[in-house]
C-alpha cells in the first residue's frame, strides 16, 4: 500500500494510529512547554515548540529537568 492509497482509501488503522500519536505528542509537548515556561527556559521553549519528535525530546527534557525530592529527616520521639 503506497502513501496515496493510504489517504484515498481512508484507512481506519492509519487514522487510529495517527490519532493516538497526535494525542501522545500533544500531552508530552504540553507538559514540557509548561515546565520550560516555569523555568523561564526561553531557548528550550522555542526548541520544544518547533520540533515535532513524537514526544521523544519532550520526555528527555522532562527527565533531565525534574526536581529531586528533598528528604526530610525523620524526628525520633
mmCIF file of the N, C-alpha and C atoms, coordinates in Angstrom:
data_MODEL
# 
_entry.id   MODEL 
# 
loop_
_atom_site.group_PDB 
_atom_site.id 
_atom_site.type_symbol 
_atom_site.label_atom_id 
_atom_site.label_alt_id 
_atom_site.label_comp_id 
_atom_site.label_asym_id 
_atom_site.label_entity_id 
_atom_site.label_seq_id 
_atom_site.pdbx_PDB_ins_code 
_atom_site.Cartn_x 
_atom_site.Cartn_y 
_atom_site.Cartn_z 
_atom_site.occupancy 
_atom_site.B_iso_or_equiv 
_atom_site.pdbx_formal_charge 
_atom_site.auth_seq_id 
_atom_site.auth_comp_id 
_atom_site.auth_asym_id 
_atom_site.auth_atom_id 
_atom_site.pdbx_PDB_model_num 
ATOM 1   N N  . UNK A 1 1  ? 0.856  -1.174 0.000  1.00 0.00 ? 1  UNK A N  1 
ATOM 2   C CA . UNK A 1 1  ? 0.000  0.000  0.000  1.00 0.00 ? 1  UNK A CA 1 
ATOM 3   C C  . UNK A 1 1  ? 0.901  1.236  0.000  1.00 0.00 ? 1  UNK A C  1 
ATOM 4   N N  . UNK A 1 2  ? 0.725  2.083  -0.987 1.00 0.00 ? 2  UNK A N  1 
ATOM 5   C CA . UNK A 1 2  ? 1.551  3.283  -1.037 1.00 0.00 ? 2  UNK A CA 1 
ATOM 6   C C  . UNK A 1 2  ? 0.876  4.445  -0.306 1.00 0.00 ? 2  UNK A C  1 
ATOM 7   N N  . UNK A 1 3  ? 1.581  5.545  -0.264 1.00 0.00 ? 3  UNK A N  1 
ATOM 8   C CA . UNK A 1 3  ? 1.135  6.694  0.518  1.00 0.00 ? 3  UNK A CA 1 
ATOM 9   C C  . UNK A 1 3  ? -0.193 7.260  0.020  1.00 0.00 ? 3  UNK A C  1 
ATOM 10  N N  . UNK A 1 4  ? -0.378 7.333  -1.295 1.00 0.00 ? 4  UNK A N  1 
ATOM 11  C CA . UNK A 1 4  ? -1.622 7.893  -1.843 1.00 0.00 ? 4  UNK A CA 1 
ATOM 12  C C  . UNK A 1 4  ? -2.820 7.005  -1.532 1.00 0.00 ? 4  UNK A C  1 
ATOM 13  N N  . UNK A 1 5  ? -2.654 5.695  -1.633 1.00 0.00 ? 5  UNK A N  1 
ATOM 14  C CA . UNK A 1 5  ? -3.754 4.781  -1.339 1.00 0.00 ? 5  UNK A CA 1 
ATOM 15  C C  . UNK A 1 5  ? -4.170 4.875  0.121  1.00 0.00 ? 5  UNK A C  1 
ATOM 16  N N  . UNK A 1 6  ? -3.215 5.142  0.980  1.00 0.00 ? 6  UNK A N  1 
ATOM 17  C CA . UNK A 1 6  ? -3.498 5.251  2.404  1.00 0.00 ? 6  UNK A CA 1 
ATOM 18  C C  . UNK A 1 6  ? -4.481 6.385  2.674  1.00 0.00 ? 6  UNK A C  1 
ATOM 19  N N  . UNK A 1 7  ? -4.294 7.516  2.011  1.00 0.00 ? 7  UNK A N  1 
ATOM 20  C CA . UNK A 1 7  ? -5.190 8.646  2.218  1.00 0.00 ? 7  UNK A CA 1 
ATOM 21  C C  . UNK A 1 7  ? -6.468 8.526  1.401  1.00 0.00 ? 7  UNK A C  1 
ATOM 22  N N  . UNK A 1 8  ? -6.398 7.977  0.193  1.00 0.00 ? 8  UNK A N  1 
ATOM 23  C CA . UNK A 1 8  ? -7.580 7.879  -0.650 1.00 0.00 ? 8  UNK A CA 1 
ATOM 24  C C  . UNK A 1 8  ? -8.568 6.850  -0.119 1.00 0.00 ? 8  UNK A C  1 
ATOM 25  N N  . UNK A 1 9  ? -8.088 5.758  0.453  1.00 0.00 ? 9  UNK A N  1 
ATOM 26  C CA . UNK A 1 9  ? -8.968 4.723  0.981  1.00 0.00 ? 9  UNK A CA 1 
ATOM 27  C C  . UNK A 1 9  ? -9.453 5.034  2.391  1.00 0.00 ? 9  UNK A C  1 
ATOM 28  N N  . UNK A 1 10 ? -8.913 6.074  2.991  1.00 0.00 ? 10 UNK A N  1 
ATOM 29  C CA . UNK A 1 10 ? -9.304 6.474  4.343  1.00 0.00 ? 10 UNK A CA 1 
ATOM 30  C C  . UNK A 1 10 ? -9.174 5.312  5.313  1.00 0.00 ? 10 UNK A C  1 
ATOM 31  N N  . UNK A 1 11 ? -7.991 4.744  5.361  1.00 0.00 ? 11 UNK A N  1 
ATOM 32  C CA . UNK A 1 11 ? -7.702 3.577  6.185  1.00 0.00 ? 11 UNK A CA 1 
ATOM 33  C C  . UNK A 1 11 ? -7.972 3.844  7.666  1.00 0.00 ? 11 UNK A C  1 
ATOM 34  N N  . UNK A 1 12 ? -8.779 2.992  8.262  1.00 0.00 ? 12 UNK A N  1 
ATOM 35  C CA . UNK A 1 12 ? -9.117 3.133  9.672  1.00 0.00 ? 12 UNK A CA 1 
ATOM 36  C C  . UNK A 1 12 ? -7.901 2.921  10.556 1.00 0.00 ? 12 UNK A C  1 
ATOM 37  N N  . UNK A 1 13 ? -7.062 1.961  10.225 1.00 0.00 ? 13 UNK A N  1 
ATOM 38  C CA . UNK A 1 13 ? -5.866 1.685  11.016 1.00 0.00 ? 13 UNK A CA 1 
ATOM 39  C C  . UNK A 1 13 ? -4.936 2.887  11.024 1.00 0.00 ? 13 UNK A C  1 
ATOM 40  N N  . UNK A 1 14 ? -4.748 3.476  9.852  1.00 0.00 ? 14 UNK A N  1 
ATOM 41  C CA . UNK A 1 14 ? -3.888 4.651  9.769  1.00 0.00 ? 14 UNK A CA 1 
ATOM 42  C C  . UNK A 1 14 ? -4.477 5.798  10.573 1.00 0.00 ? 14 UNK A C  1 
ATOM 43  N N  . UNK A 1 15 ? -5.771 6.019  10.449 1.00 0.00 ? 15 UNK A N  1 
ATOM 44  C CA . UNK A 1 15 ? -6.426 7.114  11.162 1.00 0.00 ? 15 UNK A CA 1 
ATOM 45  C C  . UNK A 1 15 ? -6.326 6.936  12.670 1.00 0.00 ? 15 UNK A C  1 
ATOM 46  N N  . UNK A 1 16 ? -6.539 5.726  13.154 1.00 0.00 ? 16 UNK A N  1 
ATOM 47  C CA . UNK A 1 16 ? -6.451 5.460  14.584 1.00 0.00 ? 16 UNK A CA 1 
ATOM 48  C C  . UNK A 1 16 ? -5.020 5.648  15.081 1.00 0.00 ? 16 UNK A C  1 
ATOM 49  N N  . UNK A 1 17 ? -4.056 5.119  14.337 1.00 0.00 ? 17 UNK A N  1 
ATOM 50  C CA . UNK A 1 17 ? -2.651 5.270  14.714 1.00 0.00 ? 17 UNK A CA 1 
ATOM 51  C C  . UNK A 1 17 ? -2.215 6.723  14.717 1.00 0.00 ? 17 UNK A C  1 
ATOM 52  N N  . UNK A 1 18 ? -2.651 7.465  13.721 1.00 0.00 ? 18 UNK A N  1 
ATOM 53  C CA . UNK A 1 18 ? -2.312 8.880  13.648 1.00 0.00 ? 18 UNK A CA 1 
ATOM 54  C C  . UNK A 1 18 ? -2.927 9.640  14.821 1.00 0.00 ? 18 UNK A C  1 
ATOM 55  N N  . UNK A 1 19 ? -4.175 9.335  15.170 1.00 0.00 ? 19 UNK A N  1 
ATOM 56  C CA . UNK A 1 19 ? -4.852 9.998  16.277 1.00 0.00 ? 19 UNK A CA 1 
ATOM 57  C C  . UNK A 1 19 ? -4.153 9.703  17.605 1.00 0.00 ? 19 UNK A C  1 
ATOM 58  N N  . UNK A 1 20 ? -3.781 8.456  17.827 1.00 0.00 ? 20 UNK A N  1 
ATOM 59  C CA . UNK A 1 20 ? -3.078 8.076  19.060 1.00 0.00 ? 20 UNK A CA 1 
ATOM 60  C C  . UNK A 1 20 ? -1.741 8.798  19.147 1.00 0.00 ? 20 UNK A C  1 
ATOM 61  N N  . UNK A 1 21 ? -0.992 8.830  18.042 1.00 0.00 ? 21 UNK A N  1 
ATOM 62  C CA . UNK A 1 21 ? 0.299  9.523  18.020 1.00 0.00 ? 21 UNK A CA 1 
ATOM 63  C C  . UNK A 1 21 ? 0.122  11.020 18.255 1.00 0.00 ? 21 UNK A C  1 
ATOM 64  N N  . UNK A 1 22 ? -0.926 11.591 17.709 1.00 0.00 ? 22 UNK A N  1 
ATOM 65  C CA . UNK A 1 22 ? -1.200 13.011 17.902 1.00 0.00 ? 22 UNK A CA 1 
ATOM 66  C C  . UNK A 1 22 ? -1.469 13.323 19.373 1.00 0.00 ? 22 UNK A C  1 
ATOM 67  N N  . UNK A 1 23 ? -2.314 12.540 20.008 1.00 0.00 ? 23 UNK A N  1 
ATOM 68  C CA . UNK A 1 23 ? -2.622 12.750 21.433 1.00 0.00 ? 23 UNK A CA 1 
ATOM 69  C C  . UNK A 1 23 ? -1.376 12.555 22.288 1.00 0.00 ? 23 UNK A C  1 
ATOM 70  N N  . UNK A 1 24 ? -0.620 11.483 22.020 1.00 0.00 ? 24 UNK A N  1 
ATOM 71  C CA . UNK A 1 24 ? 0.624  11.191 22.747 1.00 0.00 ? 24 UNK A CA 1 
ATOM 72  C C  . UNK A 1 24 ? 1.575  12.393 22.665 1.00 0.00 ? 24 UNK A C  1 
ATOM 73  N N  . UNK A 1 25 ? 1.770  12.900 21.472 1.00 0.00 ? 25 UNK A N  1 
ATOM 74  C CA . UNK A 1 25 ? 2.688  14.008 21.242 1.00 0.00 ? 25 UNK A CA 1 
ATOM 75  C C  . UNK A 1 25 ? 2.201  15.282 21.931 1.00 0.00 ? 25 UNK A C  1 
ATOM 76  N N  . UNK A 1 26 ? 0.909  15.568 21.837 1.00 0.00 ? 26 UNK A N  1 
ATOM 77  C CA . UNK A 1 26 ? 0.368  16.779 22.453 1.00 0.00 ? 26 UNK A CA 1 
ATOM 78  C C  . UNK A 1 26 ? 0.494  16.771 23.976 1.00 0.00 ? 26 UNK A C  1 
ATOM 79  N N  . UNK A 1 27 ? 0.285  15.628 24.587 1.00 0.00 ? 27 UNK A N  1 
ATOM 80  C CA . UNK A 1 27 ? 0.399  15.542 26.051 1.00 0.00 ? 27 UNK A CA 1 
ATOM 81  C C  . UNK A 1 27 ? 1.826  15.840 26.483 1.00 0.00 ? 27 UNK A C  1 
ATOM 82  N N  . UNK A 1 28 ? 2.800  15.171 25.866 1.00 0.00 ? 28 UNK A N  1 
ATOM 83  C CA . UNK A 1 28 ? 4.201  15.375 26.257 1.00 0.00 ? 28 UNK A CA 1 
ATOM 84  C C  . UNK A 1 28 ? 4.675  16.781 25.912 1.00 0.00 ? 28 UNK A C  1 
ATOM 85  N N  . UNK A 1 29 ? 4.248  17.302 24.765 1.00 0.00 ? 29 UNK A N  1 
ATOM 86  C CA . UNK A 1 29 ? 4.637  18.658 24.368 1.00 0.00 ? 29 UNK A CA 1 
ATOM 87  C C  . UNK A 1 29 ? 4.062  19.665 25.363 1.00 0.00 ? 29 UNK A C  1 
ATOM 88  N N  . UNK A 1 30 ? 2.825  19.487 25.760 1.00 0.00 ? 30 UNK A N  1 
ATOM 89  C CA . UNK A 1 30 ? 2.215  20.392 26.728 1.00 0.00 ? 30 UNK A CA 1 
ATOM 90  C C  . UNK A 1 30 ? 2.938  20.382 28.060 1.00 0.00 ? 30 UNK A C  1 
ATOM 91  N N  . UNK A 1 31 ? 3.274  19.190 28.561 1.00 0.00 ? 31 UNK A N  1 
ATOM 92  C CA . UNK A 1 31 ? 3.987  19.095 29.835 1.00 0.00 ? 31 UNK A CA 1 
ATOM 93  C C  . UNK A 1 31 ? 5.368  19.738 29.750 1.00 0.00 ? 31 UNK A C  1 
ATOM 94  N N  . UNK A 1 32 ? 6.087  19.479 28.663 1.00 0.00 ? 32 UNK A N  1 
ATOM 95  C CA . UNK A 1 32 ? 7.431  20.026 28.504 1.00 0.00 ? 32 UNK A CA 1 
ATOM 96  C C  . UNK A 1 32 ? 7.398  21.545 28.331 1.00 0.00 ? 32 UNK A C  1 
ATOM 97  N N  . UNK A 1 33 ? 6.441  22.053 27.551 1.00 0.00 ? 33 UNK A N  1 
ATOM 98  C CA . UNK A 1 33 ? 6.331  23.504 27.382 1.00 0.00 ? 33 UNK A CA 1 
ATOM 99  C C  . UNK A 1 33 ? 5.961  24.182 28.699 1.00 0.00 ? 33 UNK A C  1 
ATOM 100 N N  . UNK A 1 34 ? 5.125  23.546 29.476 1.00 0.00 ? 34 UNK A N  1 
ATOM 101 C CA . UNK A 1 34 ? 4.751  24.084 30.791 1.00 0.00 ? 34 UNK A CA 1 
ATOM 102 C C  . UNK A 1 34 ? 5.983  24.193 31.687 1.00 0.00 ? 34 UNK A C  1 
ATOM 103 N N  . UNK A 1 35 ? 6.781  23.120 31.720 1.00 0.00 ? 35 UNK A N  1 
ATOM 104 C CA . UNK A 1 35 ? 7.993  23.120 32.552 1.00 0.00 ? 35 UNK A CA 1 
ATOM 105 C C  . UNK A 1 35 ? 8.981  24.173 32.062 1.00 0.00 ? 35 UNK A C  1 
ATOM 106 N N  . UNK A 1 36 ? 9.166  24.282 30.754 1.00 0.00 ? 36 UNK A N  1 
ATOM 107 C CA . UNK A 1 36 ? 10.103 25.268 30.203 1.00 0.00 ? 36 UNK A CA 1 
ATOM 108 C C  . UNK A 1 36 ? 9.655  26.691 30.536 1.00 0.00 ? 36 UNK A C  1 
ATOM 109 N N  . UNK A 1 37 ? 8.356  26.928 30.504 1.00 0.00 ? 37 UNK A N  1 
ATOM 110 C CA . UNK A 1 37 ? 7.871  28.276 30.831 1.00 0.00 ? 37 UNK A CA 1 
ATOM 111 C C  . UNK A 1 37 ? 8.029  28.574 32.318 1.00 0.00 ? 37 UNK A C  1 
ATOM 112 N N  . UNK A 1 38 ? 7.812  27.587 33.174 1.00 0.00 ? 38 UNK A N  1 
ATOM 113 C CA . UNK A 1 38 ? 8.005  27.785 34.609 1.00 0.00 ? 38 UNK A CA 1 
ATOM 114 C C  . UNK A 1 38 ? 9.463  28.076 34.945 1.00 0.00 ? 38 UNK A C  1 
ATOM 115 N N  . UNK A 1 39 ? 10.372 27.388 34.243 1.00 0.00 ? 39 UNK A N  1 
ATOM 116 C CA . UNK A 1 39 ? 11.802 27.563 34.479 1.00 0.00 ? 39 UNK A CA 1 
ATOM 117 C C  . UNK A 1 39 ? 12.375 28.745 33.714 1.00 0.00 ? 39 UNK A C  1 
ATOM 118 N N  . UNK A 1 40 ? 11.530 29.418 32.918 1.00 0.00 ? 40 UNK A N  1 
ATOM 119 C CA . UNK A 1 40 ? 11.944 30.556 32.094 1.00 0.00 ? 40 UNK A CA 1 
ATOM 120 C C  . UNK A 1 40 ? 13.080 30.183 31.146 1.00 0.00 ? 40 UNK A C  1 
ATOM 121 N N  . UNK A 1 41 ? 13.006 28.974 30.590 1.00 0.00 ? 41 UNK A N  1 
ATOM 122 C CA . UNK A 1 41 ? 13.957 28.492 29.588 1.00 0.00 ? 41 UNK A CA 1 
ATOM 123 C C  . UNK A 1 41 ? 13.443 28.876 28.207 1.00 0.00 ? 41 UNK A C  1 
ATOM 124 N N  . UNK A 1 42 ? 13.748 30.089 27.778 1.00 0.00 ? 42 UNK A N  1 
ATOM 125 C CA . UNK A 1 42 ? 13.212 30.585 26.507 1.00 0.00 ? 42 UNK A CA 1 
ATOM 126 C C  . UNK A 1 42 ? 13.711 29.763 25.328 1.00 0.00 ? 42 UNK A C  1 
ATOM 127 N N  . UNK A 1 43 ? 14.992 29.429 25.316 1.00 0.00 ? 43 UNK A N  1 
ATOM 128 C CA . UNK A 1 43 ? 15.546 28.656 24.206 1.00 0.00 ? 43 UNK A CA 1 
ATOM 129 C C  . UNK A 1 43 ? 14.896 27.280 24.126 1.00 0.00 ? 43 UNK A C  1 
ATOM 130 N N  . UNK A 1 44 ? 14.767 26.598 25.269 1.00 0.00 ? 44 UNK A N  1 
ATOM 131 C CA . UNK A 1 44 ? 14.136 25.276 25.273 1.00 0.00 ? 44 UNK A CA 1 
ATOM 132 C C  . UNK A 1 44 ? 12.666 25.370 24.888 1.00 0.00 ? 44 UNK A C  1 
ATOM 133 N N  . UNK A 1 45 ? 12.000 26.428 25.300 1.00 0.00 ? 45 UNK A N  1 
ATOM 134 C CA . UNK A 1 45 ? 10.596 26.599 24.934 1.00 0.00 ? 45 UNK A CA 1 
ATOM 135 C C  . UNK A 1 45 ? 10.445 26.649 23.419 1.00 0.00 ? 45 UNK A C  1 
ATOM 136 N N  . UNK A 1 46 ? 11.293 27.430 22.761 1.00 0.00 ? 46 UNK A N  1 
ATOM 137 C CA . UNK A 1 46 ? 11.221 27.553 21.300 1.00 0.00 ? 46 UNK A CA 1 
ATOM 138 C C  . UNK A 1 46 ? 11.578 26.226 20.638 1.00 0.00 ? 46 UNK A C  1 
ATOM 139 N N  . UNK A 1 47 ? 12.623 25.563 21.132 1.00 0.00 ? 47 UNK A N  1 
ATOM 140 C CA . UNK A 1 47 ? 13.026 24.270 20.562 1.00 0.00 ? 47 UNK A CA 1 
ATOM 141 C C  . UNK A 1 47 ? 11.892 23.260 20.680 1.00 0.00 ? 47 UNK A C  1 
ATOM 142 N N  . UNK A 1 48 ? 11.292 23.170 21.846 1.00 0.00 ? 48 UNK A N  1 
ATOM 143 C CA . UNK A 1 48 ? 10.207 22.212 22.062 1.00 0.00 ? 48 UNK A CA 1 
ATOM 144 C C  . UNK A 1 48 ? 8.969  22.566 21.247 1.00 0.00 ? 48 UNK A C  1 
ATOM 145 N N  . UNK A 1 49 ? 8.740  23.846 21.043 1.00 0.00 ? 49 UNK A N  1 
ATOM 146 C CA . UNK A 1 49 ? 7.583  24.284 20.274 1.00 0.00 ? 49 UNK A CA 1 
ATOM 147 C C  . UNK A 1 49 ? 7.740  23.968 18.790 1.00 0.00 ? 49 UNK A C  1 
ATOM 148 N N  . UNK A 1 50 ? 8.955  24.115 18.267 1.00 0.00 ? 50 UNK A N  1 
ATOM 149 C CA . UNK A 1 50 ? 9.187  23.962 16.831 1.00 0.00 ? 50 UNK A CA 1 
ATOM 150 C C  . UNK A 1 50 ? 9.404  22.500 16.432 1.00 0.00 ? 50 UNK A C  1 
ATOM 151 N N  . UNK A 1 51 ? 10.166 21.762 17.217 1.00 0.00 ? 51 UNK A N  1 
ATOM 152 C CA . UNK A 1 51 ? 10.470 20.378 16.858 1.00 0.00 ? 51 UNK A CA 1 
ATOM 153 C C  . UNK A 1 51 ? 9.296  19.452 17.152 1.00 0.00 ? 51 UNK A C  1 
ATOM 154 N N  . UNK A 1 52 ? 8.975  18.603 16.207 1.00 0.00 ? 52 UNK A N  1 
ATOM 155 C CA . UNK A 1 52 ? 7.947  17.586 16.401 1.00 0.00 ? 52 UNK A CA 1 
ATOM 156 C C  . UNK A 1 52 ? 8.619  16.223 16.346 1.00 0.00 ? 52 UNK A C  1 
ATOM 157 N N  . UNK A 1 53 ? 8.839  15.635 17.501 1.00 0.00 ? 53 UNK A N  1 
ATOM 158 C CA . UNK A 1 53 ? 9.561  14.363 17.581 1.00 0.00 ? 53 UNK A CA 1 
ATOM 159 C C  . UNK A 1 53 ? 8.726  13.282 18.253 1.00 0.00 ? 53 UNK A C  1 
ATOM 160 N N  . UNK A 1 54 ? 7.418  13.399 18.213 1.00 0.00 ? 54 UNK A N  1 
ATOM 161 C CA . UNK A 1 54 ? 6.501  12.425 18.822 1.00 0.00 ? 54 UNK A CA 1 
ATOM 162 C C  . UNK A 1 54 ? 6.781  12.233 20.309 1.00 0.00 ? 54 UNK A C  1 
ATOM 163 N N  . UNK A 1 55 ? 7.207  13.292 20.958 1.00 0.00 ? 55 UNK A N  1 
ATOM 164 C CA . UNK A 1 55 ? 7.382  13.252 22.405 1.00 0.00 ? 55 UNK A CA 1 
ATOM 165 C C  . UNK A 1 55 ? 8.754  12.853 22.887 1.00 0.00 ? 55 UNK A C  1 
ATOM 166 N N  . UNK A 1 56 ? 9.657  12.477 22.008 1.00 0.00 ? 56 UNK A N  1 
ATOM 167 C CA . UNK A 1 56 ? 10.967 11.980 22.436 1.00 0.00 ? 56 UNK A CA 1 
ATOM 168 C C  . UNK A 1 56 ? 11.782 13.081 23.115 1.00 0.00 ? 56 UNK A C  1 
ATOM 169 N N  . UNK A 1 57 ? 11.961 14.212 22.453 1.00 0.00 ? 57 UNK A N  1 
ATOM 170 C CA . UNK A 1 57 ? 12.739 15.308 23.036 1.00 0.00 ? 57 UNK A CA 1 
ATOM 171 C C  . UNK A 1 57 ? 12.037 15.847 24.283 1.00 0.00 ? 57 UNK A C  1 
ATOM 172 N N  . UNK A 1 58 ? 10.730 15.894 24.255 1.00 0.00 ? 58 UNK A N  1 
ATOM 173 C CA . UNK A 1 58 ? 9.969  16.397 25.398 1.00 0.00 ? 58 UNK A CA 1 
ATOM 174 C C  . UNK A 1 58 ? 10.172 15.516 26.636 1.00 0.00 ? 58 UNK A C  1 
ATOM 175 N N  . UNK A 1 59 ? 10.128 14.213 26.451 1.00 0.00 ? 59 UNK A N  1 
ATOM 176 C CA . UNK A 1 59 ? 10.330 13.293 27.574 1.00 0.00 ? 59 UNK A CA 1 
ATOM 177 C C  . UNK A 1 59 ? 11.739 13.428 28.127 1.00 0.00 ? 59 UNK A C  1 
ATOM 178 N N  . UNK A 1 60 ? 12.725 13.527 27.245 1.00 0.00 ? 60 UNK A N  1 
ATOM 179 C CA . UNK A 1 60 ? 14.115 13.698 27.699 1.00 0.00 ? 60 UNK A CA 1 
ATOM 180 C C  . UNK A 1 60 ? 14.261 14.998 28.484 1.00 0.00 ? 60 UNK A C  1 
ATOM 181 N N  . UNK A 1 61 ? 13.667 16.085 27.988 1.00 0.00 ? 61 UNK A N  1 
ATOM 182 C CA . UNK A 1 61 ? 13.722 17.363 28.693 1.00 0.00 ? 61 UNK A CA 1 
ATOM 183 C C  . UNK A 1 61 ? 13.089 17.251 30.081 1.00 0.00 ? 61 UNK A C  1 
ATOM 184 N N  . UNK A 1 62 ? 11.944 16.597 30.166 1.00 0.00 ? 62 UNK A N  1 
ATOM 185 C CA . UNK A 1 62 ? 11.267 16.458 31.461 1.00 0.00 ? 62 UNK A CA 1 
ATOM 186 C C  . UNK A 1 62 ? 12.094 15.627 32.439 1.00 0.00 ? 62 UNK A C  1 
ATOM 187 N N  . UNK A 1 63 ? 12.745 14.593 31.957 1.00 0.00 ? 63 UNK A N  1 
ATOM 188 C CA . UNK A 1 63 ? 13.571 13.753 32.831 1.00 0.00 ? 63 UNK A CA 1 
ATOM 189 C C  . UNK A 1 63 ? 14.788 14.529 33.325 1.00 0.00 ? 63 UNK A C  1 
ATOM 190 N N  . UNK A 1 64 ? 15.443 15.241 32.420 1.00 0.00 ? 64 UNK A N  1 
ATOM 191 C CA . UNK A 1 64 ? 16.659 15.973 32.781 1.00 0.00 ? 64 UNK A CA 1 
ATOM 192 C C  . UNK A 1 64 ? 16.367 17.113 33.752 1.00 0.00 ? 64 UNK A C  1 
ATOM 193 N N  . UNK A 1 65 ? 15.226 17.760 33.614 1.00 0.00 ? 65 UNK A N  1 
ATOM 194 C CA . UNK A 1 65 ? 14.923 18.930 34.431 1.00 0.00 ? 65 UNK A CA 1 
ATOM 195 C C  . UNK A 1 65 ? 14.050 18.627 35.645 1.00 0.00 ? 65 UNK A C  1 
ATOM 196 N N  . UNK A 1 66 ? 13.798 17.369 35.922 1.00 0.00 ? 66 UNK A N  1 
ATOM 197 C CA . UNK A 1 66 ? 12.931 17.075 37.075 1.00 0.00 ? 66 UNK A CA 1 
ATOM 198 C C  . UNK A 1 66 ? 13.651 17.436 38.369 1.00 0.00 ? 66 UNK A C  1 
ATOM 199 N N  . UNK A 1 67 ? 12.856 17.779 39.352 1.00 0.00 ? 67 UNK A N  1 
ATOM 200 C CA . UNK A 1 67 ? 13.393 18.147 40.658 1.00 0.00 ? 67 UNK A CA 1 
ATOM 201 C C  . UNK A 1 67 ? 13.559 16.884 41.488 1.00 0.00 ? 67 UNK A C  1 
ATOM 202 N N  . UNK A 1 68 ? 14.643 16.842 42.169 1.00 0.00 ? 68 UNK A N  1 
ATOM 203 C CA . UNK A 1 68 ? 14.865 15.733 43.098 1.00 0.00 ? 68 UNK A CA 1 
ATOM 204 C C  . UNK A 1 68 ? 14.089 16.048 44.373 1.00 0.00 ? 68 UNK A C  1 
ATOM 205 N N  . UNK A 1 69 ? 13.393 15.052 44.883 1.00 0.00 ? 69 UNK A N  1 
ATOM 206 C CA . UNK A 1 69 ? 12.635 15.254 46.111 1.00 0.00 ? 69 UNK A CA 1 
ATOM 207 C C  . UNK A 1 69 ? 13.609 15.358 47.280 1.00 0.00 ? 69 UNK A C  1 
ATOM 208 N N  . UNK A 1 70 ? 13.389 16.373 48.100 1.00 0.00 ? 70 UNK A N  1 
ATOM 209 C CA . UNK A 1 70 ? 14.231 16.537 49.281 1.00 0.00 ? 70 UNK A CA 1 
ATOM 210 C C  . UNK A 1 70 ? 13.656 15.650 50.379 1.00 0.00 ? 70 UNK A C  1 
ATOM 211 N N  . UNK A 1 71 ? 14.531 14.870 50.961 1.00 0.00 ? 71 UNK A N  1 
ATOM 212 C CA . UNK A 1 71 ? 14.073 14.009 52.042 1.00 0.00 ? 71 UNK A CA 1 
ATOM 213 C C  . UNK A 1 71 ? 14.142 14.793 53.337 1.00 0.00 ? 71 UNK A C  1 
ATOM 214 N N  . UNK A 1 72 ? 13.027 14.802 54.051 1.00 0.00 ? 72 UNK A N  1 
ATOM 215 C CA . UNK A 1 72 ? 13.000 15.459 55.339 1.00 0.00 ? 72 UNK A CA 1 
ATOM 216 C C  . UNK A 1 72 ? 13.461 14.468 56.402 1.00 0.00 ? 72 UNK A C  1 
ATOM 217 N N  . UNK A 1 73 ? 14.334 14.902 57.283 1.00 0.00 ? 73 UNK A N  1 
ATOM 218 C CA . UNK A 1 73 ? 14.807 13.980 58.311 1.00 0.00 ? 73 UNK A CA 1 
ATOM 219 C C  . UNK A 1 73 ? 13.668 13.567 59.236 1.00 0.00 ? 73 UNK A C  1 
ATOM 220 N N  . UNK A 1 74 ? 13.673 12.304 59.586 1.00 0.00 ? 74 UNK A N  1 
ATOM 221 C CA . UNK A 1 74 ? 12.652 11.759 60.475 1.00 0.00 ? 74 UNK A CA 1 
ATOM 222 C C  . UNK A 1 74 ? 13.050 12.081 61.901 1.00 0.00 ? 74 UNK A C  1 
ATOM 223 N N  . UNK A 1 75 ? 12.134 12.684 62.638 1.00 0.00 ? 75 UNK A N  1 
ATOM 224 C CA . UNK A 1 75 ? 12.421 13.032 64.020 1.00 0.00 ? 75 UNK A CA 1 
ATOM 225 C C  . UNK A 1 75 ? 11.980 11.896 64.924 1.00 0.00 ? 75 UNK A C  1 
ATOM 226 N N  . UNK A 1 76 ? 12.891 11.484 65.775 1.00 0.00 ? 76 UNK A N  1 
ATOM 227 C CA . UNK A 1 76 ? 12.568 10.422 66.738 1.00 0.00 ? 76 UNK A CA 1 
ATOM 228 C C  . UNK A 1 76 ? 12.026 11.040 67.997 1.00 0.00 ? 76 UNK A C  1 
ATOM 229 N N  . UNK A 1 77 ? 10.992 10.409 68.509 1.00 0.00 ? 77 UNK A N  1 
ATOM 230 C CA . UNK A 1 77 ? 10.342 10.929 69.728 1.00 0.00 ? 77 UNK A CA 1 
ATOM 231 C C  . UNK A 1 77 ? 10.732 10.104 70.896 1.00 0.00 ? 77 UNK A C  1 
# 
